[in-house]
Amino acid sequence: MNDIVVYLEIIAVFTGILSVWLTTKENVLLYPIGICSVSIWIYLCWIGDLFGQSIINLFFLIMNIYGWYNWQLKDDNNKLKIQIKQNNTSENLIVIIASIILSLLVFLVINQFQKEDASLFYVMLESIITGLNFTAMWLMAWKRIEHWYLWIIGDIMCIPLFIFKDYTLGVIQFTIFIVIAYQGLKDWKLKLKNE
């Protein structure tokens, strides 16, 4: 790996961790910082042949812009419109179905970009992670507690992919993400209970 890639990975990891930590605090600055992180990851994943991860990060870029806008919406009383909420059973069923459908669609797309010697296991794993993360990012833009569960599952699944591609700092980042996401889940549940 050349020096520029290492420096870019350091910046992407630092801004990614900061963005996730700001999410736990419900701080809207998570979005511009997240934009920096995902923009770098789009490039790093593309050159590392992790096409699904590139697609995830492109979607994250779009959703960071959308979430940044959405989290700042105010009602007539100048209160923020989007508040922390928990899904009901039917909404969770929709989340599961959406994640499965998105995973299948992503598989069909990224399978076209894979090299002939690419492992089907890694393509499938990347597709599932992508589907989960698409759904998680959408839920995060609407401050739904369930997004934390999807992040935790997706981050755990990312670790073997990034080990395989030798993105050591990325592995550390996802490990830290898991810890922060677990804490964010606890914090958001407590906020919801107190509200």
WOBELLIN-V468992 format. One record per residue. N is the residue number from 0. PHI is phi in degrees with one decimal (* if undefined). Layout:
((N PHI) (N PHI))
This chain:
((0 *) (1 -81.9) (2 -60.0) (3 -62.4) (4 -65.2) (5 -62.8) (6 -63.3) (7 -63.2) (8 -63.3) (9 -60.1) (10 -63.4) (11 -62.4) (12 -66.2) (13 -60.3) (14 -69.3) (15 -64.6) (16 -63.1) (17 -61.3) (18 -62.7) (19 -66.9) (20 -62.0) (21 -63.9) (22 -62.4) (23 -61.5) (24 -91.3) (25 59.3) (26 -95.1) (27 -63.2) (28 -64.9) (29 -56.1) (30 -73.5) (31 -64.3) (32 -69.3) (33 -62.8) (34 -59.5) (35 -61.5) (36 -62.2) (37 -68.7) (38 -62.6) (39 -68.7) (40 -66.1) (41 -55.1) (42 -66.1) (43 -61.2) (44 -69.6) (45 -64.4) (46 -71.0) (47 -93.1) (48 61.5) (49 -99.1) (50 -64.8) (51 -62.5) (52 -67.0) (53 -62.8) (54 -63.7) (55 -55.2) (56 -69.3) (57 -64.9) (58 -61.8) (59 -59.2) (60 -58.8) (61 -62.8) (62 -70.7) (63 -64.4) (64 -65.5) (65 -63.6) (66 -61.9) (67 -58.0) (68 -65.3) (69 -64.0) (70 -68.3) (71 -99.0) (72 -64.2) (73 -124.4) (74 -87.5) (75 -64.0) (76 -93.1) (77 65.0) (78 -97.0) (79 -62.6) (80 -73.1) (81 -89.1) (82 -119.7) (83 -61.3) (84 -140.8) (85 -116.9) (86 -67.7) (87 -89.9) (88 -61.0) (89 -68.2) (90 -66.7) (91 -66.9) (92 -63.5) (93 -62.7) (94 -60.2) (95 -64.1) (96 -62.2) (97 -60.6) (98 -63.3) (99 -66.4) (100 -62.4) (101 -62.9) (102 -60.7) (103 -64.6) (104 -63.0) (105 -63.5) (106 -56.8) (107 -61.4) (108 -75.6) (109 -72.5) (110 -61.6) (111 -69.6) (112 -92.5) (113 -70.5) (114 -71.4) (115 -60.6) (116 -91.3) (117 -65.9) (118 -73.9) (119 -61.2) (120 -59.1) (121 -68.3) (122 -65.2) (123 -65.7) (124 -60.5) (125 -61.8) (126 -66.0) (127 -65.2) (128 -58.5) (129 -62.2) (130 -59.7) (131 -62.6) (132 -70.2) (133 -59.2) (134 -65.9) (135 -61.0) (136 -65.7) (137 -63.6) (138 -63.6) (139 -64.1) (140 -62.2) (141 -107.5) (142 53.9) (143 -93.8) (144 -55.3) (145 -61.1) (146 -61.4) (147 -63.3) (148 -60.1) (149 -65.8) (150 -61.8) (151 -60.4) (152 -61.7) (153 -62.0) (154 -66.4) (155 -61.0) (156 -70.6) (157 -72.3) (158 -56.5) (159 -64.1) (160 -62.8) (161 -75.2) (162 -65.1) (163 -59.3) (164 -90.2) (165 65.1) (166 -95.1) (167 -58.6) (168 -65.5) (169 -63.4) (170 -62.6) (171 -61.3) (172 -58.3) (173 -66.4) (174 -64.2) (175 -65.7) (176 -56.0) (177 -60.7) (178 -63.5) (179 -64.7) (180 -63.7) (181 -62.2) (182 -66.3) (183 -61.6) (184 -59.4) (185 -62.6) (186 -63.7) (187 -67.3) (188 -62.7) (189 -65.0) (190 -60.4) (191 -63.0) (192 -63.8) (193 -72.0) (194 -81.1))
